Amino acid sequence: MPEPEFSTAVIDPATSELFRPLRRELGVESLGINQITLQPGQRMRVHRHERQDEVYVVLEGTLTLIVEGEEHTLAAGTLARVGPATRRQIGNRGEEPAVLLCIGAAGEHVSRDARAWGSWDEEGEGRDPREVPLPSDFED
């Protein structure tokens, strides 16, 4: 049996570091994932991508996302997607730091590639997850 692949990273909302490449910490190869912490008044450069979609997940504070010159204010808990060829700029017009995850990937998503088991005791190659009932909830 191959060695399990598992890694963790911790979001650090108190960091003064602008850009944390979580992809490297996690060992992810198929997508980019970064923590960005923008201080009040700070902004990044205007940019676009050749192939990758980007999703911004606002964790804390307020993100100012400018898309093709149009400004959007995104509160904590908001997600926004920007397509590859669309120019964008992120910044923070707020009075508190804005902490976000930026997730980027290119190419078509491979859907329904999961396999599922009814329990840890079940062997074999697994089944389509839609064929496996959800387990009962954890009990105290």
N, C-alpha and C positions, 0 to 999 in steps of 0.2 A: 504494500500500500504506500503511495507517495506521501511525503511529509506534508502536513496541512499547511496551506498558505493563509497566514493571518497576521495582521499588523494593526497598530492603532496610532492615532495622533490626537493631540489635545488642542482644541481651540483656546487661544489665550487672549481674551478680550482686553486684558490690561497691558498688552505689549505695545511698545512704541515703534516696533518694527513695522514698516509699511507693507512689506510683501513677504509672506511665508509660503514657500513652495511645498505644500502638504503632499503633493504627488510623490516627491522624493522621500519624505518621511514614511509614507505608506507603501512605497514600492509599486505604485500604479503605473502601468504602461499605456493603457487604452484611453485615458482621458487626463486632462489637467485639472487640478484642484488646488486652489490657493486661498489662504486667508489674507485679506487686505484690511488694514486698519488705517483709516483716513482721519487725521486730526482736523479739528475745526478750521475751515478755510482752505484745506489742502485739496488738490485735485491731481489727476493723472493726465497723461497726454491723450489727445484725440487719436484714435486708432481704429482699424478694422482688421479682418482676418481673411486669408485666402480661402480656407475651407471650414474652419471650426465655428460652430455655434457657441455662444457663451450664455450661461445662466448665472445671474447674480442673486444671491440669497442674503437678504439683509438680516443680520442677527441682532445687532444693537445699533441704536442711533438712527439717523436719517440719511439715506443715500440720495445724492443729486445725480441723476443719470441723464445725460444729454445725448439724444439720439437724432442724428442729422440736424443739429442745431436747436431741436425742441427739448426743453428742460422738463424733467419729470422728477417729482419728489416721492421717494419710496420709504415707507416706515418699516420698522422692525417687523419681521414676519412676512414680508413681501418678497416674491420671486419675480424676476424679469428675465426674459430671453431676448437676445439680440442676434440676428442672423449674421453670417460671416461677412458679407459685403457691405453691411450697414456701418457707417462710421458712428463711433460712440466715445463718450468721455465720462468718467466717473469722478465725483467730487463730494465734498461735505460742506454744505452751507450752514449746517447746524452748529450748536454750541457745545456739543458733546462728541466724542469720537464715534465714528461710524465703523462698525465691524461687519465684514461680509465675507461670504464664501464666493469665489468665482470658479465656476465649473465649465470647462470647455472640452468639446469633443467634435470629431469630424467623422463623416461616413454615416451610413445607415445603421440605426439601432437594430441589434439582433434580438427580436422579441421571442418569447416563449422557448428559450433554450434551457430552462430550469428542469431539474428532476427532483422528485419529492419522495419521502418515505413517511409512513404512518408513525414510526417510532424509531428510536436509536437501535432497537433490536432487529429491525427489518433489514434484510440483506438484499443483494442484487443491484441492478442498475437504476432502480427508482422508477417512478411513474410520472406521467404528466401531472403537475400540481393540481389541476382541476379535478383529477380523479381521486385525490387524497383529501379526506375531510380534515377540517381544522381540529386540532387537539383541544381538550378541555383546558380552561384557564388554570394558571398556577394557583395553588391553594397555600394559605399561610401555614 
